[in-house]
Amino acid sequence: MSRLWKMAWINIVVLGIVFILSVLLIMLLPKPLSRQKLTELIAGLLSYWLLIILGLFVFSEVWTKRRHNDHIGCDERDLLIQVRSLHVGAWFLMGVFLYMWWLVVPEDALVKLWMPILLGSSAFAGTIAYSIAILFQYGWRGKSGG
């Protein structure tokens, strides 16, 4: 199992845990909240999501690139898979950001309230797409024998 493949699994597991914990936190709120309070809470959660996702992304990249004396860190195929996956992740990030901007944000919205929601959900979708693209490419290459 290559380091890039391990990194993709770590990303998916950690982001899955963060997503589940966020949903549980919202579900366990003690009383019904107004729409404004709920939106502010989700914006706050997604601000933390954004920090966690960026931290995870930096940590996993550093972990993937570190050198071991007895192990080759990365070859040309790994770099090609990573570049292709970054392209997929970037397209998902932009697509989710623009779609949510069009779908969710009201015309009279405050940027400071909606920007964490847009950036957090876009970073989440981009990182998940990046990780799934890595796993798909390794699986596809393994089954085709090439």
C-alpha positions in Angstrom: 0.0 0.0 0.0 1.6 3.3 -1.1 1.8 6.3 1.2 -0.6 8.3 -1.1 -3.2 5.5 -0.8 -2.8 5.5 3.0 -3.1 9.3 3.0 -6.4 9.1 1.1 -7.8 6.6 3.5 -6.8 8.8 6.5 -8.4 11.8 4.9 -11.7 9.9 4.3 -11.8 8.5 7.8 -11.0 11.7 9.6 -13.4 13.7 7.5 -16.1 11.1 8.1 -15.6 11.4 11.8 -15.7 15.2 11.7 -18.9 15.1 9.6 -20.6 12.6 12.0 -19.6 14.6 15.1 -20.9 17.8 13.5 -24.2 16.2 12.6 -24.5 14.7 16.1 -23.7 18.1 17.6 -26.5 19.8 15.6 -28.9 17.0 16.4 -28.2 17.1 20.1 -29.0 20.8 20.5 -31.3 21.2 23.6 -34.0 23.4 22.1 -35.3 24.4 18.8 -33.3 27.3 17.4 -34.4 30.0 15.1 -33.2 29.9 11.6 -30.7 32.7 12.2 -29.2 31.0 15.3 -29.0 27.7 13.4 -27.3 29.4 10.5 -24.8 31.1 12.8 -24.1 27.7 14.5 -23.5 26.0 11.2 -21.2 28.8 10.0 -19.2 28.5 13.3 -19.0 24.7 12.8 -17.9 25.1 9.2 -15.2 27.6 10.3 -13.8 24.8 12.4 -14.3 22.3 9.6 -12.2 24.5 7.3 -9.4 24.7 9.8 -9.5 20.9 10.4 -9.6 20.2 6.7 -6.7 22.5 5.9 -4.7 21.1 8.9 -5.5 17.5 7.7 -4.4 18.4 4.2 -1.1 19.9 5.3 -0.4 17.0 7.7 -1.2 14.3 5.2 0.9 15.9 2.5 3.9 16.3 4.9 3.4 12.7 6.1 3.3 11.4 2.6 6.4 13.3 1.5 8.7 12.5 4.4 11.6 10.3 3.7 12.5 6.9 5.1 15.9 5.4 4.5 14.5 2.0 3.5 11.4 3.1 1.6 10.9 5.0 -1.6 8.6 7.8 -0.9 7.0 8.5 -4.2 7.5 7.5 -7.8 6.4 9.0 -11.1 3.1 7.1 -11.1 2.3 8.3 -7.6 3.0 11.9 -8.7 0.8 11.5 -11.8 -2.1 10.1 -9.6 -1.7 12.9 -7.1 -1.8 15.6 -9.8 -4.8 14.1 -11.5 -6.5 13.8 -8.1 -5.7 17.4 -7.2 -7.4 18.4 -10.5 -10.5 16.5 -9.6 -10.5 17.9 -6.1 -10.1 21.5 -7.3 -13.0 21.1 -9.8 -15.2 19.7 -7.0 -14.2 22.5 -4.7 -15.0 25.2 -7.3 -18.2 23.4 -8.4 -19.6 23.0 -4.9 -18.7 26.6 -4.0 -20.4 28.1 -7.0 -23.4 25.8 -6.8 -23.9 26.5 -3.1 -23.5 30.2 -3.7 -26.2 30.1 -6.3 -28.5 27.7 -4.4 -28.2 28.6 -0.7 -27.0 32.2 -0.2 -29.9 34.7 0.0 -29.4 38.0 -1.9 -29.3 40.1 1.3 -26.9 37.7 3.1 -23.9 38.8 5.2 -20.6 37.6 3.7 -19.0 37.0 7.1 -21.9 34.6 7.9 -22.1 32.7 4.6 -18.4 32.6 3.6 -17.4 29.9 6.2 -20.4 27.8 5.1 -19.3 28.0 1.5 -15.6 27.6 2.1 -16.0 24.8 4.6 -18.4 22.7 2.6 -16.3 23.3 -0.6 -13.1 22.3 1.1 -14.9 19.2 2.5 -16.2 18.2 -0.9 -12.8 18.9 -2.6 -10.8 16.9 -0.2 -13.3 14.0 -0.3 -13.2 14.1 -4.1 -9.3 14.2 -4.1 -9.1 11.2 -1.8 -11.7 9.2 -3.7 -9.9 10.0 -7.0 -6.6 8.7 -5.5 -8.3 5.4 -4.3 -10.1 5.0 -7.7 -6.9 5.4 -9.7 -5.0 3.0 -7.6 -7.8 0.5 -7.7 -8.3 1.0 -11.4 -4.6 0.5 -12.1 -4.5 -2.6 -9.9 -7.3 -4.3 -11.7 -6.2 -3.6 -15.2 -2.7 -4.9 -14.5 -1.0 -1.7 -15.7 
